[in-house]
Amino acid sequence: MKKFIIALLLSSCLANAQTITVAAAANLKYALTDIAKEFTKQSGIQVKIITGASGKLTQQIMSGAPFDALLSADVVYPAKLAKGGYTTTPSTVYAYGTLILWSANGADLSKGVAGLAGSSIKRVAIANPSTAPYGQEAMNALRYYKAEAAVKPKFINGESINQVATYVTTKAVDVGFMAKSIVFSPEMKSVGNWVEVDPRSYNKIDQAMIGLKNGSPENQIATKKFLKFVMSPKAQGILKANGYVLPN
């Protein structure tokens, strides 16, 4: 009976626990889950994570979506929200992303981006460049290698990095432009082969976060605690373990 009462009390506490909703770029799918778990352990505040393309999430925020924070894959969308008066905190760079090529069907990646123009590569997945920063930088890499014209007809477009990952892992494509953080996850680290895209061929992927006004005043306070935690040694260590480069 005593154990039952304790379990009931714990269940009641969890049901009444404060919850913040964090919109996050798709490349954060795995790392942010681990960060949120650690934050909840320390604070008791629950974190609901919604992932998607940074641009699409920004559009939803501007349309009133009740998100408490945005962790973007770039600095452009947080700046856009700040300029529009949607934010409660300054934009802060929490990590730098790395672009890779990933294949699950044994495609030869030894020639990197330039090799995608070869006849052996039939289908290439890319996140929508108009809303996904990693897709934008994939296009810059193709232009750098003067391969855009040859590779563009092979494109299979995904809404975000998550959809590109699905295309790769199901072998619907030969190669996908991917965030390095995805292939570092336990679920994906044994899938296929990958190579880094030369960082000289694309712009630095500086990923920034920002608090939002769309949530309640109580959630705004909790969100500031969460954003502060993302910059803590614990959270930064998780990001590093997931393939991100940390800000100085």
C-alpha positions as CSV (number, residue, x, y, z in Angstrom):
1,M,0.0,0.0,0.0
2,K,2.9,2.4,0.9
3,K,4.6,1.7,-2.5
4,F,1.3,2.4,-4.2
5,I,0.8,5.8,-2.5
6,I,4.4,6.8,-3.3
7,A,3.9,5.8,-7.0
8,L,0.7,7.7,-7.1
9,L,2.3,10.8,-5.7
10,L,5.2,10.6,-8.2
11,S,2.7,10.2,-11.0
12,S,0.8,13.2,-9.8
13,C,3.9,15.3,-9.6
14,L,4.9,14.4,-13.1
15,A,1.4,15.1,-14.4
16,N,1.6,18.6,-12.9
17,A,5.2,19.3,-13.9
18,Q,5.8,22.4,-15.9
19,T,6.4,21.7,-19.6
20,I,8.1,24.0,-22.2
21,T,7.8,23.4,-25.9
22,V,11.1,23.7,-27.9
23,A,11.1,24.0,-31.7
24,A,14.3,22.6,-33.0
25,A,16.1,22.1,-36.3
26,A,15.9,18.5,-37.4
27,N,19.6,17.9,-37.1
28,L,19.2,18.2,-33.3
29,K,16.8,15.3,-33.1
30,Y,19.0,13.0,-31.1
31,A,21.4,15.4,-29.2
32,L,18.5,17.6,-27.9
33,T,16.6,14.6,-26.6
34,D,19.6,13.8,-24.3
35,I,20.1,17.5,-23.3
36,A,16.4,17.7,-22.4
37,K,16.6,14.6,-20.2
38,E,19.5,16.1,-18.3
39,F,17.8,19.4,-17.9
40,T,14.6,17.7,-16.6
41,K,16.7,15.8,-14.1
42,Q,18.2,19.0,-12.7
43,S,15.2,21.3,-12.9
44,G,12.1,19.1,-12.9
45,I,10.9,21.0,-16.0
46,Q,9.7,18.8,-18.8
47,V,10.7,19.6,-22.4
48,K,8.6,18.8,-25.4
49,I,10.6,18.9,-28.6
50,I,9.2,19.6,-32.0
51,T,11.7,19.1,-34.9
52,G,11.5,20.4,-38.5
53,A,13.2,22.6,-41.0
54,S,14.3,25.9,-39.3
55,G,12.5,28.0,-41.9
56,K,9.2,26.1,-41.6
57,L,9.3,26.3,-37.8
58,T,9.9,30.0,-38.0
59,Q,6.9,30.4,-40.3
60,Q,4.8,28.5,-37.7
61,I,6.1,30.8,-34.9
62,M,5.2,33.9,-36.8
63,S,1.7,32.4,-37.3
64,G,1.3,32.0,-33.5
65,A,2.5,28.4,-32.8
66,P,2.9,28.1,-29.0
67,F,6.6,27.3,-29.0
68,D,8.7,28.6,-26.1
69,A,12.1,28.6,-27.9
70,L,13.7,28.0,-31.3
71,L,17.0,26.2,-31.7
72,S,17.7,26.9,-35.3
73,A,20.3,25.5,-37.7
74,D,21.5,29.0,-38.6
75,V,21.5,32.5,-37.2
76,V,19.2,34.0,-40.0
77,Y,15.9,32.7,-38.7
78,P,16.5,33.7,-35.0
79,A,17.5,37.2,-36.3
80,K,14.3,37.4,-38.3
81,L,12.2,36.5,-35.3
82,A,14.1,39.1,-33.2
83,K,13.5,41.8,-35.8
84,G,9.8,40.9,-35.8
85,G,9.5,41.3,-32.1
86,Y,8.8,37.6,-31.3
87,T,11.6,37.0,-28.9
88,T,12.5,37.3,-25.2
89,T,16.2,36.7,-25.3
90,P,19.2,37.6,-27.5
91,S,20.1,35.1,-30.2
92,T,23.0,32.9,-29.0
93,V,25.1,30.5,-31.1
94,Y,25.2,27.2,-29.2
95,A,27.1,25.0,-31.8
96,Y,28.5,24.8,-35.3
97,G,27.2,22.0,-37.6
98,T,29.1,20.0,-40.2
99,L,27.8,18.9,-43.6
100,I,28.4,15.3,-44.8
101,L,27.5,13.0,-47.6
102,W,25.9,9.8,-46.4
103,S,25.0,6.5,-48.2
104,A,23.5,3.3,-47.1
105,N,23.8,1.4,-50.3
106,G,27.6,1.3,-50.7
107,A,27.9,4.3,-53.0
108,D,31.5,5.4,-53.6
109,L,32.0,8.7,-51.8
110,S,35.7,9.0,-52.3
111,K,35.4,11.9,-54.8
112,G,33.1,13.8,-52.4
113,V,30.6,16.3,-53.8
114,A,32.2,16.4,-57.2
115,G,31.6,12.6,-57.5
116,L,27.8,13.1,-57.3
117,A,27.9,14.1,-60.9
118,G,29.1,10.6,-61.9
119,S,26.8,8.2,-63.8
120,S,26.8,5.7,-60.9
121,I,24.9,8.1,-58.7
122,K,21.2,8.2,-59.7
123,R,19.4,9.9,-56.8
124,V,20.6,12.5,-54.3
125,A,18.6,13.6,-51.3
126,I,18.7,17.2,-50.1
127,A,16.7,19.1,-47.5
128,N,14.6,21.9,-49.0
129,P,17.1,24.7,-49.5
130,S,14.4,27.4,-49.1
131,T,13.6,26.4,-45.5
132,A,16.5,24.1,-44.3
133,P,19.9,25.7,-43.7
134,Y,21.7,22.4,-44.4
135,G,20.0,22.2,-47.7
136,Q,21.1,25.8,-48.5
137,E,24.7,24.9,-47.7
138,A,24.5,21.7,-49.8
139,M,23.6,23.9,-52.7
140,N,26.6,26.1,-51.9
141,A,28.9,23.1,-51.9
142,L,27.5,21.9,-55.3
143,R,28.2,25.4,-56.7
144,Y,31.7,25.4,-55.3
145,Y,32.5,22.2,-57.2
146,K,30.6,23.4,-60.3
147,A,28.4,20.3,-60.0
148,E,25.0,22.0,-59.5
149,A,23.8,21.5,-63.1
150,A,24.8,17.8,-63.3
151,V,23.4,16.9,-59.8
152,K,20.2,18.9,-59.6
153,P,18.2,16.6,-61.9
154,K,19.0,13.8,-59.5
155,F,17.5,15.6,-56.5
156,I,15.0,13.9,-54.2
157,N,13.8,16.8,-51.9
158,G,13.1,16.3,-48.2
159,E,11.2,18.8,-46.0
160,S,14.1,18.5,-43.5
161,I,17.2,16.5,-42.5
162,N,15.0,13.9,-40.9
163,Q,13.3,13.1,-44.2
164,V,16.6,13.0,-46.0
165,A,17.7,10.5,-43.3
166,T,14.7,8.3,-44.1
167,Y,15.5,8.4,-47.8
168,V,19.1,7.3,-47.1
169,T,18.3,4.6,-44.6
170,T,15.6,3.1,-46.8
171,K,17.9,3.2,-49.8
172,A,15.4,5.3,-51.7
173,V,18.5,7.4,-52.8
174,D,22.1,6.7,-53.4
175,V,23.5,9.6,-51.4
176,G,22.1,12.2,-49.1
177,F,23.4,15.6,-47.9
178,M,23.3,15.2,-44.1
179,A,24.2,16.8,-40.8
180,K,27.0,15.0,-39.1
181,S,25.1,14.9,-35.8
182,I,22.6,12.4,-37.3
183,V,25.2,9.7,-38.1
184,F,26.6,10.1,-34.6
185,S,23.4,8.9,-33.1
186,P,23.1,5.4,-31.6
187,E,20.4,4.5,-34.1
188,M,22.4,5.6,-37.2
189,K,26.1,5.2,-36.4
190,S,26.3,1.7,-37.9
191,V,24.3,2.6,-41.0
192,G,26.2,2.9,-44.3
193,N,29.2,5.1,-44.9
194,W,29.8,8.8,-44.9
195,V,32.4,11.5,-45.6
196,E,32.6,15.1,-44.5
197,V,32.1,17.8,-47.1
198,D,35.1,20.2,-47.4
199,P,34.1,23.1,-45.1
200,R,35.7,25.5,-47.6
201,S,32.9,24.7,-50.0
202,Y,30.0,26.0,-47.9
203,N,29.3,28.7,-45.3
204,K,29.9,28.1,-41.7
205,I,26.8,26.5,-40.1
206,D,26.4,28.6,-37.0
207,Q,23.4,27.3,-35.1
208,A,21.6,29.8,-32.9
209,M,18.8,29.7,-30.3
210,I,16.4,32.2,-29.0
211,G,13.5,32.5,-26.5
212,L,10.0,33.3,-27.7
213,K,7.0,35.4,-26.6
214,N,4.4,32.9,-27.8
215,G,4.4,30.9,-24.5
216,S,3.1,31.9,-21.1
217,P,5.1,34.3,-18.8
218,E,5.8,31.3,-16.5
219,N,7.2,29.3,-19.4
220,Q,9.3,32.2,-20.5
221,I,11.1,32.0,-17.2
222,A,11.6,28.3,-17.5
223,T,12.7,28.6,-21.1
224,K,15.5,31.0,-20.1
225,K,16.7,28.4,-17.6
226,F,16.7,25.8,-20.4
227,L,18.6,28.0,-22.9
228,K,21.2,28.7,-20.1
229,F,21.5,25.0,-19.6
230,V,22.2,24.4,-23.3
231,M,25.4,26.5,-22.9
232,S,26.4,24.5,-19.7
233,P,29.4,22.1,-19.8
234,K,27.0,19.2,-19.5
235,A,24.9,20.1,-22.5
236,Q,27.9,21.3,-24.6
237,G,29.5,18.0,-23.9
238,I,26.5,16.2,-25.3
239,L,26.6,18.4,-28.4
240,K,30.3,17.7,-28.9
241,A,29.7,13.9,-28.5
242,N,27.1,14.2,-31.3
243,G,29.6,15.7,-33.8
244,Y,29.1,19.4,-33.3
245,V,31.8,21.9,-33.1
246,L,31.5,24.1,-30.0
247,P,31.6,27.9,-29.9
248,N,34.7,29.4,-28.2
